[in-house]
Amino acid sequence: MTPDPEPGHGRRPGLARRHPRHERRGEARLPGVIATLVAALLYLALPQGLLVGPRYVLPALEVLLLIPLIAVNPRRLTRQNRFSRTVSLVLVGVIGVSNLIVLGLLVRALVSSEVKDGGPLLLAALQVWATDIIVFGLAFWELDRGGPVVRTQAPRSELPLADFRFSQDENDDAVEEVADGASRSSDWTPALVDYLYVSVTNSTAFSPTDTMPLTTRAKLLMSIESIAALITSLLVIARAVAALQ
């Protein structure tokens, strides 16, 4: 029987070694593109009364902002300049601000006594909630530790301060099968799906779960998302109860 390795002495035999982050290929471009397009499609499906301007203007603007980002990094997020960084943040801002405006219009419509058929509005509330998850997940992804390009391409010692603390960031002293996947031992770094998960849990629990916000801007963004999700949920519940009476 092979004795257990001593604590702190190397990695388990057969465990695949990972390249340092600055030698990686970077995150795949496709997940970010899909998330953005889904947000645009959710907006297109909204009732006419909840739209911000003509139906196709905002989705067209989002696609136009997405095109140069794809041109800079067609397959992998490995390059970044001031222009691409600005465009990526503007894109997230456009989706986020427009969704908050839609939420305001939805609140006004749901509390209006003139609305007879609340079915389309309840469906719209689900669309707003889903867009809320996407846009805040994208915002966390774009801001934390300098963004997706910096997180994988810069040496860890040169990364900006983290906006979020993931469980992998503090698992290096756990049992081997957990510690070997920690940030320190495997050079793990969060990807878009990790930030979408943070957004999902924040919009359903209305508070952090396993990932803690560390900076003021992270706490502010999570607060805005929680409040928006809470308002949406309360309005849907109130409308549903009224419809049953």
Secondary structure, 3 states (H helix, E strand, C coil): CCCCCCCCCCCCCCCCCCCCHHHCCCEECHHHHHHHHHHHHHHHCCCHHHCCCCCCHHHHHHHHHHHHHHHHCCCEECCCCHHHHHHHHHHHHHHHHHHHHHHHHHHHHHCCCCCCCCHHHHHHHHHHHHHHHHHHHHHHHHHHHHCHHHHHHCCHHHCCCCCEECHHHHCCCCCHHHHCCCHHHHCCCCCHHHHHHHHHHHHHHCCCCCCEECCHHHHHHHHHHHHHHHHHHHHHHHHHHHHHC
